[in-house]
Every structure is written in C-alpha cells, then in structure tokens.
Amino acid sequence: MSSHVLEGNWSQLKGKVREQWGKLSDDDLDQIAGRRDQLVGKLQEKYGLAKAEAEKQVNALFS
C-alpha cells in the first residue's frame, strides 16, 4: 500500500493498526496521521524494534 493510500484511508486503517500494535495510544495514532515513516518510528520507540523489522511489520500488515 502506497504512502498516499495509507494517508487517505488512515481513519479506516487505525483500527487495524490498533489491533496489531496495542501499545500505540490515540495520541500516537493522531500524530502518525497515516504517514508510514511516522508509524515505523513509533513502532521502533514503543516496541524497541530495529527500523528494518518495523518496516517489515508495516509492509506485512498493509500488503
């Protein structure tokens, strides 16, 4: 899923993100606002993931 599609459908996708990564708060999701790089960064911060692993998980969820 491209970054533009992710941003455009963010309100619908937030539930899917919340199911996958429950440590992300509503404030985190508002800050991310559908930006893939912000989501990857928050996953690194909240879950202690390496950037490559966070990107892999994001790609898996939205592919």
C-alpha positions as a printed Julia matrix, in Angstrom:
63×3 Matrix{Float64}:
   0.0    0.0    0.0
   1.48   3.32  -1.01
   2.0    6.15   1.44
  -0.68   8.24  -0.27
  -3.26   5.47   0.03
  -2.28   4.9    3.66
  -2.74   8.6    4.45
  -6.04   8.77   2.56
  -7.53   5.77   4.34
  -5.98   6.4    7.74
  -9.24   6.77   9.65
 -10.35   3.35   8.4
  -6.96   1.73   8.97
  -6.44   2.95  12.54
  -8.45   0.03  13.89
  -6.26  -2.45  12.07
  -3.14  -0.71  13.4
  -4.56  -0.7   16.94
  -5.27  -4.45  16.76
  -1.75  -5.19  15.6
   0.11  -2.78  17.9
  -1.92  -2.19  21.06
   0.79  -0.12  22.74
   0.11   2.76  20.36
  -2.13   5.34  22.03
  -4.78   7.51  20.41
  -2.32  10.4   20.59
   0.3    8.28  18.8
  -2.19   7.42  16.07
  -3.17  11.08  15.7
   0.5   12.06  15.37
   1.15   9.34  12.82
  -1.81  10.53  10.71
  -1.22   7.85   8.08
   2.45   8.64   7.45
   4.34   5.38   7.05
   7.64   6.82   8.31
   5.93   8.09  11.47
   4.36   4.67  12.07
   7.72   2.95  11.66
   9.3    5.41  14.09
   6.59   4.89  16.72
   6.97   1.12  16.43
  10.69   1.48  16.99
  10.05   3.67  20.02
   7.24   1.68  21.65
   8.38  -1.87  20.82
  12.16  -1.48  20.61
  12.23  -2.76  17.04
  15.02  -2.17  14.56
  13.97   0.03  11.65
  14.13  -2.88   9.19
  11.9   -5.04  11.41
   9.38  -2.23  11.96
   9.2   -1.61   8.19
   8.76  -5.34   7.59
   5.82  -5.49  10.01
   4.18  -2.4    8.49
   4.57  -3.82   5.0
   3.13  -7.16   6.11
   0.08  -5.53   7.67
  -0.74  -3.36   4.67
   0.17  -5.71   1.82
